[in-house]
Amino acid sequence: MSETSVNPQDIVTGVKNRIRVYPDFPKKGILFYDIFPLFQTPSLLNDVVRLFVQRLQPSDTSNEQQAIDVVVGLDSRGFLFGPSLANHLDASFVPIRKKGKLPGEKYSVSYSLEYGVDALEIQADSIKSGQRVVIVDDLMATGGTMSAACKLVQQLGGIIKECQCVIELTGLKGVEKLPDGVPSYSIVQYEF
């Protein structure tokens, strides 16, 4: 789908102006970056999705090999961006959910969070081997969730073209946990 180009710096400024930061949530010592105010400004939300799309557009439109086949959204705020991104890319949407939330045959992987351990699952037939995949979430902190999602996609034979998020806490070095060669992109970065 052809999209009008968006100015990344305008979107960065708009996103930063809408993000709210809450100390000690959900636990003491955690600084929570709330993306929900973005959803009160539909034009900004649309621009966020368009910026993600712009990053994924093939430089040569005749090269179909670069197209995205699947958008994977991470439980739960990745679900807010994933379906819209998939629609813009004419791709399918696949959720990766917390353990016990998906029916049928699944693949599962455990991972560490800033404040504990959890597990993610993906339905076994949701991605076909060789499909080109983008993974989207709202925030990357320590990289545990995104890294676990990459492992699940790769177990199914998906080729990860990029991991995208609205916010990255760069001081936590989450991108270092991603598999070698998997690119990442964040709209806004905070040192943390």
N, C-alpha and C positions, 0 to 999 in steps of 0.2 A: 504494500500500500504506500503510495507516495505521500509524503508529509512535508509541510512547509517547515523550513529550518527554524530552530529556536535558538536564542542567545543564551548559552549556558550561564554566563555571569548574572544575567537578570534572574534566572531561575534560582541560582545559588543565593542571591540576596533575598528573594521572595521566600524561599524555604527557611533560611536563617531567621527571618522576621516572624515566621509562624511557629517555629519549634518552641515548646515549653520544656524547661528543665526542672525536675523534681528531685531534690536530694533525699536519700534514705528511703527510696521506693524501688522495688517491693520489700527490700530489707535494708537495714542500717548499713551504710557504707556504699550503697549502690546509687549512682546518679542516673536517673531515668530521663531519657530524651523522648518526649511525647510528640508523635507525628500527627495525632488526630486533628489538631487545628488546621492542617493542610486541607482537610476535607470540608472546611468551612469556606474555602475559596476555590470553587470548581475550576476556574480558569488556571490557577496555579497547579492544581492537581493534574489537569490535562497537560500542562506544560511539562510537568515531571515525567509523565508517561511518554510524551513526545520526545523528550531528551533521551530517555532510555532507548526509544525506537531509533532515533537519529544515530546513536552509537552503533547500532546493529545493522544499519542499512548497508548493503554491498556498495563498494565504491564503483563497481562496474555492474550496472543493472542487468546486463545480459548474462552474468555469472550466477546461475541458480545455485551453485554449490555453496554459496555463502549464506543462503537463506536460513532462517531459524525454523525448525520443525516443531519444537516443543518449548513452552515457557513453564518452568517449574516455580511454584510459589511456596514459600515456607510458612508453616503454621506459626502464628496465625496472621500476622500483619502483612506477610508476603501475599496473602490471598487478596488484599485490598488493591494491590498493583498488578498482580499476575494476570487475571482475566482480561483487564483492559489492554495490557501490553500484548497479550496473545491475540486479541482481536485486531489490534493495529498491525501486527505482523502476519496475520492470517495463519496463525499457528494454533496447535492444540494447547490446552492448559492442563497441567498435572499438579495436584497437591502433594506435598510431603507433610505428613502429619505426625503429631506425637503418638507414641505407642498406644495401641488399643482403640484408635479412632477410625481406622479404615477396615472395611470388610474384605473378604477374599484372601487369595494368596498374596503374601507380602514379603518384601525384604526389609530387614531391620538393622540398625546400627546404633550403638551407644556412643555418647560423647560427653565431654565435660563442659559445664557452664561456669560462669563467674561465681555462681553460688550453689553448685551441686552437680549432679549427674542426671542425664535424661536419655531418651532413645527416640529416634525418628523412624518412620516407616513410609514405604512407597509401594503401591500395588504392582505386582510382578509383571503385569501385561501393559503397563502405562507408557513405557518407552521402548521402542524397537532399536535393536543394535544398529549403529551408524547414524541415528537421528541426531541432528544438531540442536543443542539445548542451551538456553539461557536460564540461570537461576536468579530469582529476585526475592529480596526481603527488605524490610524497612531499615534495619540497622545491623552493622557488623561491629562487634566488640572484640571478644577474644578469638573469634573465628571458629569456635567449636561447632556451632549449628551449621554454618555454611560449609565447613569441611566435611561434616557428616553427610550433608545433602550431596556434595560432590561424590563421595564414596558410593552413595546409593545410585546416583545417575550412572556412574561408571560401572557398577555391578550389572546394570541392565544393558550396558553397551552404548550408552549415550555419549556423544562428543560434546563436551562443555565448551561453548564459545566464549562465555563471559559470565561472571557472577556480578550482579548489580544490586546496589542498595541506595537508599536515600541518604543515610548517615553512616559515616565510618568513624570510629574512635581510634585514631591512628596510633595513639600511645600504647594501646593494648596489642598492637602488631598482629591482628587477626589474619591479615592477608598472608602472613608467613605460614599459617597452618593449611592453606589451600594446597592442593596437589600441584606439583611442578608443572609449569606451562599453562596453568589456568589463569587467564587474566581476570582482573576485577576492576570495578568502576563504582565510585560513590559520588553523589552530587555534592554533599557537604561533608567536610572533615572537621573533627574536633580533636585536639591533642589529648584531652581527657586528663 
